Amino acid sequence: MTRLNLLLLIAVIGSALYMVHLKYTARNIYTEMHRQELEARRLDLESDRLEVEKRAQATPLRVEKLAREQLKMRTATPAITVYVRADGSVIPAIEPPPPPPKPGAKPAAGAASGSAGRRP
């Protein structure tokens, strides 16, 4: 009977130690899960902050300013546009007509209206 009591005592102590080990492991896992949840929240906040910053950086006005200043880009006009056919040949540019003269402006020197002041 003493052997049986000793065997049961060892089984109870072993079971108790195993329960302590399981509790310890469960607490460690819970603590690690809590840390990971905090890290996930921190990363979500940082992601939201970066998204807002990205939207702020990509405004059309800022992109245009960077294109002009850093990339030396300019708005395309018919005067600087070159059209190319599919075979690679260039289509000649059509020059826009000169702007009409302003009222009261003097004609440019060497203009065709030079004979207006002469009498026959």
C-alpha positions in Angstrom: 0.0 0.0 0.0 2.9 2.3 0.7 4.2 1.8 -2.8 0.9 2.7 -4.3 0.7 5.9 -2.1 4.2 6.8 -3.1 3.4 6.3 -6.8 0.2 8.4 -6.5 2.2 11.1 -4.7 4.8 11.2 -7.5 1.9 11.3 -10.1 0.2 14.2 -8.3 3.5 16.1 -7.9 4.4 15.5 -11.6 0.9 16.6 -12.6 1.2 19.7 -10.5 4.6 20.6 -12.0 3.2 20.0 -15.5 0.2 22.3 -14.7 2.7 25.0 -13.5 4.7 24.6 -16.7 1.5 24.9 -18.8 0.4 28.0 -16.9 3.8 29.6 -17.4 3.8 28.8 -21.1 0.3 30.1 -21.5 1.2 33.4 -19.8 4.3 33.8 -22.0 2.2 33.2 -25.1 -0.4 35.7 -23.9 2.3 38.3 -23.2 3.8 37.7 -26.6 0.3 38.0 -28.2 -0.3 41.3 -26.4 3.1 42.6 -27.6 2.2 41.6 -31.1 -1.2 43.3 -30.9 0.5 46.5 -29.7 3.0 46.3 -32.6 0.1 45.7 -35.0 -1.6 48.8 -33.7 1.6 50.8 -34.0 2.1 49.6 -37.6 -1.5 50.5 -38.5 -1.0 54.0 -37.1 2.2 54.4 -39.0 0.7 53.1 -42.2 -2.2 55.6 -41.9 0.3 58.4 -41.2 2.4 57.4 -44.2 -0.8 57.2 -46.4 -1.8 60.7 -45.4 1.8 61.9 -46.1 1.8 60.2 -49.5 -1.5 61.9 -50.4 0.0 65.2 -49.3 3.1 64.7 -51.4 1.2 63.7 -54.5 -0.9 66.8 -54.9 -1.0 68.0 -58.5 0.4 71.4 -57.6 3.5 69.9 -55.9 4.1 67.4 -58.7 3.9 70.2 -61.3 6.3 72.3 -59.2 8.8 69.4 -58.9 8.5 68.7 -62.6 9.3 72.3 -63.5 12.1 72.8 -60.9 13.9 69.5 -60.6 13.2 67.9 -64.0 13.2 71.1 -66.0 10.0 70.1 -67.7 7.6 72.6 -69.4 4.1 72.6 -70.8 3.9 71.2 -74.3 2.9 73.8 -76.9 2.4 73.3 -80.7 5.7 75.2 -81.3 7.8 72.6 -79.4 5.7 69.5 -80.3 7.2 67.1 -82.8 4.9 64.6 -84.4 6.3 61.3 -85.7 4.7 58.8 -88.1 4.7 55.1 -87.4 7.5 54.6 -89.9 9.7 57.1 -87.9 9.5 60.0 -90.3 8.8 63.4 -88.7 5.7 65.4 -89.7 6.7 69.1 -90.2 5.3 71.5 -87.6 2.7 74.0 -88.6 3.7 77.4 -87.3 0.8 79.3 -85.7 -0.2 82.6 -87.4 1.4 85.8 -85.9 -0.8 87.6 -83.4 -2.9 90.5 -84.7 -1.3 94.0 -84.2 -2.5 95.9 -81.2 -4.6 99.0 -81.9 -2.4 102.1 -82.0 0.8 100.1 -82.4 3.4 101.4 -84.9 4.1 99.0 -87.8 7.4 97.2 -87.6 10.4 98.6 -89.5 10.7 97.2 -93.0 7.1 96.3 -93.2 5.3 96.1 -96.6 3.3 99.3 -95.9 6.4 101.4 -96.8 4.8 102.8 -100.0 1.8 104.3 -98.1 3.7 107.5 -97.4 4.8 108.1 -101.0 2.9 110.0 -103.7 3.2 109.4 -107.4 
